[in-house]
Amino acid sequence: MKTAEQAKVLTALFRDPRTPPAERPLLIARHLGLVGDSLTKQDIAFLSNLRPFFEHAEETGTDLLHPPEDFHGWLAVPLTLSRKAGVSRISNNTYNARATALSRLYAALRQQGAVRYNPVHDLPRRKPEQSGTKLPGAGELQVLRDALGRKREPHTLALFLLIYRLGFTAQAVFELRWDALDLTAGTVRRGEVLSRLPADMRGVLLRLRTPDPLLVDPTVRPRRGGESPNRQDHVFPGLHEVDEVREFLWQATGFGRGTAGGAVVPSTLRLAGLRDAQLEGDLGEQARQFGYRDVVAFHKARENARARQSRLT
């Protein structure tokens, strides 16, 4: 599509009175290629961070394609507005995430000729806030990985490695199907993002894929009815709901609780993976290894993970 035509389409998407403000970010971001047809967790967060700007623009009659002269002053409201009932203050991290999302949108609009410049690129950011929860140390996780590798069943190790080595969320683990994996090529697809499988992870997944009458899936809970009938094509068919990913990982790694190699949950294991990853290739390839489509979001997530303290320090 030519630049002039693209700008015309984008103008219509921004100004169509029939489209509610909360729905415009998705239509515009999808048209610009900023999100895919199948939304990842990062895509959903990106769109959520954009909505306050579109809603405030609707309330104030502001054209985001022609921002006012004091745009940084105008941004003070949507950047700091809490969207949660009973919460009056947003975190610095939310503030920064909203600013980054808007800057990313304007950069894409500028590339398509819809705006002449990015009015947010020089917007000051706030000092990031760090969670008080400490991450498991690299040594702890090696203890866990070695212990899980000595077990006769590979299900726990596969789940552990998907989160730690590839940055899978609990939701992504729960939804993972065999048709998203190409074990011959050594790849896994999450939405539109293709990641390479490390050799050890590919080996573990091959063990899961190869029928073995002696292999017992510990995620299958008899008290919960065994495998769910509509999950036979999933890598972990014994998990009936996403919360069970957290519960299973915590219990499976609890043998070392209180010592080096203590129990972990998906969120902290994923952050530790971002911190410890020794990735090859350019930043775009590194981002895809952890399921990110946006290089900037990946870089910020990795820097934040590296700034977190380990729980044994």
N, C-alpha and C positions, 0 to 999 in steps of 0.2 A: 504494500500500500504506500502511495506517495506521501511525502511529509505533509503537504497541504491537506490531503484527504484525511490523513491520520489525525491531524489537529482538529479538523472539523468534527470527526467522530467523537474525539475526546471531549470537545466542547459540549456536544450534545449529551454525553454521559454525565458531565458535571452539572448541567443545568436542566435536565429533564425533570419537570415538576411532578411527573407521575411516579418517579422513583423515590422512595423514602430515603432520607439522608443516611440511615444506618445500612442501607443496601448498596449504596454507591461505591464504597471502597472495594467490594468484591468485584463488581462489574468493571470498574476502571483498572484494578490491579490485574484482573484476568486478561483484559484487552491489551495491557502493556506487557504481559508475560511475566509479571512479578509473582504470580501464584499459578499453580496448575489446576487442572480439572479436578484432580483428587487432592484435597487440601491436607497438608501435613500439619503437625502440631505447630511448627514454626510459622506456617502460612496463617493459621487461625490466630496466633498471637499478633502477627503483623497487622491483620485486618482489624483486630480488636483495638490496637493502638492507634489506628487511623480514624476510627469512628468519632471520637470526641471532636476532631477538627471539622468533620462534615456536619455534625449536629450543631456545633457552635456557628458555623458559617450559615446554616439555614436559619438559626435564631436571629442572627445579626444582619442577614441579607448581604453577606460577604461573598464575593466571587473569588474562589481559591486560585483560579487561573490568572487573576489580576489582583494579587494581594495588596492591601492598603500600605501606605508609606510606612506607618509605624507597625509593621507586621509582627515584630518581636513583642511589642506591647500587647497586640491583639492575641498572640499565642499564649499569654499568661493564663488565660482562663482554661482553654482546652488542655493545656499541658499539666495543670494542677487540679483539675476537676476530678473528684472521686466518683467512681461509678458504682460503688458498693454502699448499700444502705447502712447508716450508722457509722461510716468511716469518713472523717472529715479531712484527713491528710493522706496524700499518696506518698509512696516511697521515692527516694531519689532514683532508684533503678527503674521504676515505672515512668518517671519523668523523662529519663534518658532514652528509654525504649520508645516512647511516643515521639520524641524529637528525632531519633534515628529513623523511625518508620516514615515520618513525614519527609525527611531529607531524602530518603531513598525514593519516595514517590516523585518528588520534584526533579531528582536527577534523571529518572526515567522519562518524565514529561519533557524535560529540556532536550533529551536525546531525540525525542520524536518531534520536536519543533513546536510543542504546545505552549511552552513558556520560554522566555529568553534567558533566564538565570535561575539558580536555586536559591531562594530567599532564606533558606534554613541552614545552609552550609556553615555559616559563621555564628550560629546560635550557641551561646555558652552552655555547657553541660554541667550537671551537678556531680559531686563526689559520689562514686558508687558505694552502696551499702553492702556489707558482707553479712551473710547469715551466721548466727552463732554456732550452727551445727558444723562440727569438724568432719573432714573427709577421712576415710580410711587411708592409711599410708600405703605406698607402693609395696613395701615389704609385707604388710598385712595381706594385701591382695594376692601376692605371690604364694603365700602360705595357703590361702583358700584355693587358689587355682590348682596348686599341686595336689592338695588333699582331694579336691573334686575329681581330678584326673585319675586318681588311684581307685575311685569307685567303679563298680562294674557297670553302672548305668550312665550313659552320656547326656541324659536329658538336662540335669542340673548344670553341667559344664557348658552345654550349648546355650542355655538361657543366660548364664553368667557371662559368657564371651560375647554374645550378641549385644548385651548392655555395655560391657566394659570396653570392648574393642571396636564396636561400630556405633555406639551411642544410641541404641534402641531405647525408646521409652517403654514403660510397662504396657501402654496401649498398643504400641507397635509389635511387641512380643506376643501379646494376646491375639492380635489380628493376623500374624504372619502365616501365610499359606505356602504350601510346597511349590505352587506355580509361580511364586515370586522369586524362587531360588533356581539358579542354573548351576548345578554342582559340577557340570562338565567344564563350563567356562569359568567357574569360580566367582559368581556374582550374585548379588541380591538386590531386588528392586523395592524401593519404598516410594509409592506414588510415581513421580517422574524422575526420581533420583536413583541412579545406579551406583552401587558400591562394590568394591572388590572384597572377596572373602579371604582373610588370611589363611595360610595353608593349614594351621592347626584347627581353625574353626571349620574349614571345609571338611577335614577328616572327621571331626566330631559329628557334623551333620550327615555325612555319608553313613556313619554307623547308625544314626537314627533312621535313615531312609532304607537301610538294608534290613529286611525281615530277619528277626532273630527270636526264636521261641523262648530263649533264656533272658531276653531283655524285658525288664519291668519298668513301665513308665510311672515314676513316683508322683507325677502331677495328677494321676487318675485317683480320685477319692471315691471308694465304694459307697461311703455314706452319702455322697452327693450324686449317686447314680452312674458312676463310671464315666465313659466318654459321652459327650453330648452328641446326639445323632446328627446334628448339622455341622459338626466340626471335624469330621474324618479327614478333610483335606488340609487341616491346619497342622503346623509343626508340633504344637502342644495341644492335642485334642482333649486332654484331661482337664484343662482349665475352663471353668464355666463362666467366669466373669473376670474383668481386668484386675479387681482387687486381689484375686488369688495369686497373681504374679508376685505382688509384694509379699504376701503371706508365705508363699512357697519359698521364695529366695531367702527370706529371713530365717525360716525354719531350717532350710537346707544348709545355710552357712553358720548356724548357731552352735556347731560343735566346738568352735573356738571362742565363743563369747567371753569377753572379759580378758582375753589374752591376745597376743599377736595373731591376726587372722580372725577377728571377731565378726559377728553377724553383720550383714549389710542389707540395705534396701535399694530398689532400683534407682531412685533419684540421686543418692549419694554415690552409688557405683558408677552411674553415668558421668557425673561430674569428675570423679576420680579418673575415669577413662579419658576425658577431655584434657585433664591435667597431665596425665602420664603418656599420652599418645606420641609416638615417634613416627610421624606421617611423611610420606614421600610425595613428590610432585609439587605443582604450584598450589596456591592457596585455594583455588577453585576445586581442585581434585581432593585436597585435604578436607574441605568442607563437605564434599559429597560422601567421603568415607564415613562421616558422622551423620549423614542424612540431611544436611543443610543445603538448601538451594541458594541462600543468600550468604555471600562471603563475609560481609560486614558483621552479620549476626553471629556467624561461626567464630570470627576473630574475637568479638567481644565476649562470647560465652567461654572461649578457651582462656582468655586473659583473666576473667573473673574466677574460673576454676583454679587457675594457677596461683591466684592471690589468697585462696582459702588455706587455712591451717589444717594440718593432719592431726588426727585425734591422739596420736602417740607422741606429740611434740608439746 
